[in-house]
């Protein structure tokens, strides 16, 4: 979880969509908490898709 968290930090620093806000934190050693709030469902869906894709890529890179 820590490696994935660190890989997401640069993305969290950039505001991708002004209609959504994303926060990420670690709870313990093995839990990554991603909080997404948005003004509408399409913004929520876009933000979730982007960050879940980034988490998936980071996880797959750990296996290499």
C-alpha positions as CSV (number, residue, x, y, z in Angstrom):
1,X,0.0,0.0,0.0
2,X,2.9,2.4,0.8
3,X,4.4,2.0,-2.6
4,X,1.1,2.6,-4.4
5,X,0.5,5.6,-2.2
6,X,3.9,7.1,-3.0
7,X,3.3,6.5,-6.7
8,X,-0.1,8.4,-6.5
9,X,1.3,11.4,-4.7
10,X,2.4,13.3,-7.9
11,X,-1.1,12.8,-9.4
12,X,-2.8,14.0,-6.3
13,X,-0.8,17.3,-6.4
14,X,-2.3,18.1,-9.8
15,X,-5.9,19.2,-10.1
16,X,-7.2,17.2,-13.0
17,X,-10.8,18.1,-12.9
18,X,-12.1,21.2,-11.0
19,X,-15.4,19.3,-10.4
20,X,-13.9,16.6,-8.3
21,X,-11.5,16.3,-5.4
22,X,-9.5,13.2,-4.6
23,X,-7.6,12.5,-1.4
24,X,-5.5,9.5,-0.5
25,X,-4.1,8.2,2.8
26,X,-2.6,5.1,4.4
27,X,-4.3,3.3,7.2
28,X,-1.7,1.0,8.7
29,X,0.7,-0.8,6.5
30,X,-1.7,-2.6,4.1
31,X,-4.6,-0.3,3.6
32,X,-4.9,2.5,1.1
33,X,-7.9,4.8,1.4
34,X,-9.0,6.7,-1.7
35,X,-11.7,9.4,-1.1
36,X,-13.3,10.9,-4.1
37,X,-15.9,13.7,-4.0
38,X,-17.5,15.2,-7.0
39,X,-20.2,17.7,-8.1
40,X,-21.9,15.2,-10.4
41,X,-21.9,11.6,-11.2
42,X,-20.0,11.9,-14.5
43,X,-17.2,13.7,-12.7
44,X,-17.2,11.1,-10.0
45,X,-17.1,8.3,-12.5
46,X,-14.2,10.0,-14.4
47,X,-12.1,10.5,-11.3
48,X,-12.7,7.0,-10.0
49,X,-11.8,5.4,-13.4
50,X,-8.6,7.4,-13.6
51,X,-7.4,6.7,-10.0
52,X,-8.4,3.1,-10.0
53,X,-6.5,2.7,-13.3
54,X,-3.5,4.3,-11.7
55,X,-3.7,2.1,-8.7
56,X,-4.0,-1.0,-10.9
57,X,-0.9,0.0,-13.0
58,X,1.1,0.7,-9.8
59,X,0.1,-2.7,-8.4
60,X,1.0,-4.5,-11.6
61,X,4.4,-2.7,-11.7
62,X,5.2,-4.1,-8.2
63,X,4.9,-7.6,-9.6
64,X,7.6,-7.0,-12.3
